[in-house]
Amino acid sequence: MRSRILVVDDDETQRNMLRKILARDGYDIEIASNGRDAVDKFKSYAADVVVTDIKMPDMNGNDLFHAIKQIDRDTPVILITAYGTIESAVKAMDEGVSYYLTKPLDTSNLKMLIKKAIENRSFSMGGRLDKFSFGNIIGCSSKMQEVYSELQRVAGSDVTVLLLGETGTGKELAARAIHYNSSRKSYPFVKVSCASLPETLLESALFGHEKGAYTGADSRQIGMFEGADKGTIFLDEIGEINHSVQIKLLRFLQEKQFERVGGIQTIKVDARVIAATNIDLEKAVQEAKIRKDLYYRLNVVQIHLPPLRERKDDIPLLVEHFLDKYKDKSNGKIKKISSDALSALMQHDWQGNVRELENHIERAIVMGKGEIIQPSDLPLPSILPGTYHAATVPLDGRSLDQIEKDHILKALEKAVGVQTGAAKILGISRRKLQYRMKKYGIKIDDLY
């Protein structure tokens, strides 16, 4: 039986476009032009997923969400919001909404969320939870939904996990999420920053030492592995450990035992290992910096945390989160962010990832001059708000006109045929977009 989706939008072009796109993927689609009509249709149609715009007359998307939940609390609702209504989306998520997307709408993200929502609904119908808490990890993009799914699967097991990703992508948050959603959550979570400890002290810090093991060892020291007994030990920057520590770590992964430095007593500890790194471990193995057998032991399950530049749909929600987190630093002065400032953040490359974004928002809150964060409050001198940075397209012998046409087609597809959204992506006015569409013979009906 085909999954049923109810699409709700007061914009006829938008809802008809979504109906065509989703029907192509084999879904059974019903549409409604407003919230009240959607409630009536939901009662008879019994949709598996509801996709609705937030901003609608009479009954908005938030109100529709609550009405749907009164009829069937297990039906997932996906909210679609413009940047101007991000606050409404965040409020809705606090009230139980699991999914939302921002405009211009990315259809690939929508399809991913629908698939995820249907999977979660099937879990809840079978008596399992349809939501999963991942602590302070923030993001509703398709890439983060994939990460959440992977974290959910490994949290219930005891396998060793290797977290990969650039600095600032949230590897520690992911490790904590695994621990606090596992059967070990009542026991210690011990973090070790391997790069911050001198090589001469790392082995002792991890495995402990006996009195007299070396000069200055005046008493027995219990190591971090013992401290993590029955819990989880998180080895951050695992690529920085020396070979002697690698040997002891390999033995622990194989046998769950070790000896303290300078000791002969074998210590057995039940601790789950989660490791993380921002370097290429396979390359480190080839260069003999990391033992091959240790790499294989660490790499039982590998989860990649995507850089922020690959999940920019999450930026508005992250901004709202950091605004709330640091609001006390402005004595309540900063309340929100302007659309121009948000646009600037969306265009930045974010080499420092979420951590860099958090630093920018904290600085803007402290240093901002008004109640609304403006582009001038952000230390992003290379960004011109409203400037469109087109994706690099290989020439392949095409004319400049063909390249421009391809960009317009891509923008229209990403905006689900909505010209205002496509114009915003391209950084031009709607009037200019319509002129170019006419010039190149582009028609919305021909896109899908």
N, C-alpha and C positions, 0 to 999 in steps of 0.2 A: 504494500500500500504506500502511495506517495505521501511524503510529508506535506502538511498544509500550512501555508503562510498567509497571514492577513496583513496587507500593506495599507497603511493609513496616512494620507497626505491630502491637504486641501489644494495642492498644486496638481492639476490634472496631468500636465506633461510629466512631472516627476513620478507620480504613481503609475502611470501607464508605461513609462520607461522601465521602472522597477519590475512591473509585471512581466514585461517581455524578457528582461534579463534573467529573472529567477525561473521563469517558466522554461527557458532554454536549458536550465540545469535539472529539469525533471520534477520541479515542485508543483504542487497544486496551489494556485494563487487565487485569493479573493481580495478585492479592493474596497476601500471605504474613503469617502471624501471628507469625513469629519469624525470627531470622537464619539458622538452619540450614535451615529450610523454604525461605527465600528463595534460598539457594545452590543447593539442589536444583532449584527451579523455574527459576532463571536459566539453568542448564545446558541445559534443554530449551526454555525460552521465548525465550531470547536477546533480552532487553529492550533497547530503545534508550536508556532512561533508568531509573535506580533511584531511587526516593524512599523514604527510610527515616528512622524515628525513631532518635535516638541511644540513649536509655535504654530498653533491653530486656533481659529476663533471658536468661541462657545466652550469647548472642552479641550484643553491642551494635552500634550503628551503625558505630562505627569499625572493629571487627573485620570486620563485613560488607563495608565498603568495601575492605579489604585482600583479602578472599576474592574479591570481584568482580574486582578488578584482576589477580589471579592467573589468572583465567579469560579475561578480555578487558580489557586495559589501556585501551582506547579508550572504554569505556562510562562516561559521566558519572554520578556519584552525588550526589544532593542530600540533605544531612543536615538534619533538623528537630530543633531543640533548644530546651529550656526555658532560661530565663535562668540557672538553677542549674547548667547544664552547658556554659556558654559556654567554659570553659577546655578542655573536651573538643573543642569545635568548632574552637577556634583551633589546638589541637594537630593535629587532623585536617587542617586547611588547610595547616599546615606540612609535612604528610606527603603532600600532593598533592590533597586534596579541593578542588574548584573552587567548589562552591556550598553554602551552608547558609542556613536560615531559622530565625527564632526564633518561639516560641509567645508569645502567641496567634497562630496561623497566619493570614497574610493570603493569601487564595486568589489574588488578582490577582498578587501577587509570585511565588507558586508557578508560576502559568501562564507568567509572563514568563521565569522561570528555566528551566522545561522547554523552552520554545521556544528559548531561547538555547543550552541544552545540546544539543538536537537539531541545531541549526545547527552547533555546534562539532564534534559527532560526525561530521556529514557532511563537514566540512572535513578532519578527521583521517583519515577513510576515503579521502579523495582525496589523501592525502599531505601535507596542510598541518598546521600546528600547531593543537592543540585548546586551547591556553592562550596567553594573551598577557600579558606582564609590563607593568605600568604603574607601576613604581617604588614610591613611597610612597603612592599613592592607595589609600585603604582604603574598602571598601563592597561589599556583596553585594545591596543592594536593587535593585528593578526599575529605578528611575531611574538608579542608577549602572551597571547592566548596559547600559542604553541609551547612557550616556556612553562606557563602554569600547568598545562596538561602533563608535561614531562615531570615537573616537580611533584605533582599529585601522585603520579605513578611510583616514583622512587621513595616518597615519604613513608609509604606503608611497608617498605622492605628494609633490609639491613645492608644492602649492597654499598660498596665504596663508590663515591660519586666524584667526578672530576669536573669542576666548573671552569669554563674557558670564557675569556672576554677581555676587552680593553679595560684599562684603569677607569674606575668611576661608573661601571655598568651595573653594579649592584650584586657582585658575587657574594659578599658577606650576607647581604639581606636574603639571598637565595639559600645560602647555607643555614641561616637561622630559620627560614621558613620550612625547610626540610625537617630540621630538628623538632621544631615546635608543633609540627603536624604529624609527628611519629609517635610510636609507643614509648620513646625515650624522653618525651617532653618534660617529665617530672624530674629528670636527672640533669647533671650539668651540661652546659654548652661551653666548651673551652676554645677560645680563639688563640691561635699562635701566628704571629707575623714573622715568618721565617727570615725575611730579609732584614728585619730590624734588630736581630740578635747576632752578635759576633759569632763567627764559626766556632771559636773556642768554648763558647757558652751554650750553643744551641743544643748539643747532645745532652748536656746536663739539665737544661731547661725542659726538654721533652721527656727524658727518661729518668731524671733524678740522679743523685750521687750519694755515695756513702761517705761517712766521716773520714777525712784523711785521703780522699780520692785524688786530690791535687792540692797545691798550696792555696790556703785560704778556705778549704772545705772543712770548717770547724765542726760541722754537725751534719747529720743525714738530711738530705733534701728530697722531698717527694716531687716527682716530675709531673708535667702536665697530662701525660697519658694516664697516670694513676688518678689524677684529679678528675679526669673525664670518665671514670669507671661507670658503666651502665648508661652513659650519656653519649655525647658526640664531641669529637675533637676536629676543629676546622683548621687545616694547615694552609694558610694563605701564603701566596708567593712560593709555592712548593719548588719551583725551578731554581731557587737560590740555595738549596741545602747541599752540603758537601758530601763527599763519597762515604765517609765513615758513618754519617747519619743515615744516608741512603740505605746502607747495609742493615742497620738496626730497624729502620722503618719497614724494609722489605720483609724482614723476619716477623715483625709484628703483624703485618698484613697477612702473612701466611699462617702464623701459629698463635697470634694474639698473646705473645709473651716476649719478655726482654729481661735484661739485667741492668740495674742502675750502674752508672759509671763508678768503677772501682769496687763493684760488688760481685758476688758469686751466686746469690740467691735469685732464682728465676721468678719473675713477677708475672702473673697472669691477670689481664685486664680485659673487660668486655666494653670496648669503646668503638663506636662507629667512626670511620674516617671519611671526611669530606675535604678534598683538596681543591685549590684554585690557583690559577696562574694567568698572566697576561702575555706570556711568551709562547713561542711555538715549541712545544715539547718534543714533537717528532724531530725537528731540526736539532734540538738539544741532545737527543739520543744519537743522532748521526754524528754530532760533534763530540760525543763521549762525555758530555757534561752531566747527563742523566742516564742511569743504568736502564738498559732495555727491559730487563725483567721487572724492575720497579715501575716503569711506565705502564707495562701491561697490567700490573696489579692495581695501579691507581685508576686506570682507564677502563673500569668495568662498565660504568655508565657515564657518558659524556654529555653535558648540557652546556650549550653556548648561549651566553647572554649578549643580545645584539646591541651594537652601539646606538646611541640616541639618534644619530643622523639617519639610521635605517628604520626608525619608528617615530617619526616626527608627529604622527597623529596623537601621540601620548603627551606632547608638550603642553597643550592647554590644561589637561588634568593635572600634570605635574606642577604647573605654575600655581593652580588653585591650591594644591596641597602645600606648597612651600609658602604661599601667602598666608595660609592659616597657621602654619608651623611657626613663622617668625613675626606674626602680627604684633606680639607684645613688644617687639623691639622698636616699633614706631609709635608706641602708646596709642594704638588704634587709629593713627592718622592714615596709613595706607589701607585702602579698602579693596581696590581692584586694579586691573591693568588695562591700559588702553588698547584698542584694536591695532593701532600702529605699532605699539611696543610688542604686542603678541606676534604681529606679522614679522617684525624684526627677529624675534626669537625663533620663529619657524624657519627662517632662512639661514640662520647661522649653522656652521658645520659641526660644532660641538665636539671638538677633539677631546675635551675632558669629560664628555658624556653627562650623565645625570648630575654628577658631583659638580661639574662646572656650571650647569644650569642653576643648581641650588645656590651656589656662591653668588651668581649674578642676581638672583631674586633677593637674597639676604642683603646684598649691598644696596640694591635699589630701595628696599624697605627702609634701611637705615639712612641712606643719603638722599632719598627722594624729596622733592620740594613740595609736592602737593599730595592730595588724597589719591590720585590716580597715577600709576607708574607710566611715564612717557618714554619714548625712545631715547631722549637725552639723559634719562636716569640710568641707562644701561651702558656698560663699558664695551660697546660693540661698534667701534669706529668704522669698520669695514663694511657695515651693512647700511644700505639705503632702503628704508621701509617702502614697500610696494614694488621693489625691483624684482623682476622675474629672472631667475637663473635657470635657463633652459638646460635640460639634460643633454649631454653630449651625444650627437647623432652622427655616425660616420657618413661621410659624403657619398660613398659608393657610386660616384658618377652622377648624382642627382643635382638638379639645378637648385638655386637658392629658393625659388618659389616652391619646389617640391618639399624641401626641408621645412619651410614655414608651414606648408599645408600639413605635413606630418605632425608638427608640434601642435597645431590647432586640433587635429583629430585626436591626438593623445589627451589633450586637455579636456575636450568635450566628452571623451569616454570616461575619464576619471571623474568628471562632474556629472555623470549620468545624463548627459544631454542638456543640462541646465546652463544656459548661455552666461548668466551672471556669474556662476561659479567658475566656468571655464575662463571667462575674462579675468577673474581675480587670480587664477593660477598663472595666466600668461602675463599679468601685470599691465593689461590694457583696458580701455573702456569697453563697455558692452557694445556701444555704437561702432567702435573700430573692429571689434570681433565680427559683428554682423556684416560689415563691409568686406572683410577678408573672406568670410564664409561665402558671400555672394561671388567674390572674385574667383574663388577656387571651386565653385559649384558644390559646396558642402551642404548637405541636407540632413537634419536630425534623423529623419525616418530611415536614412540609408546606413546609419551607424550600427544598427542591431538587426 
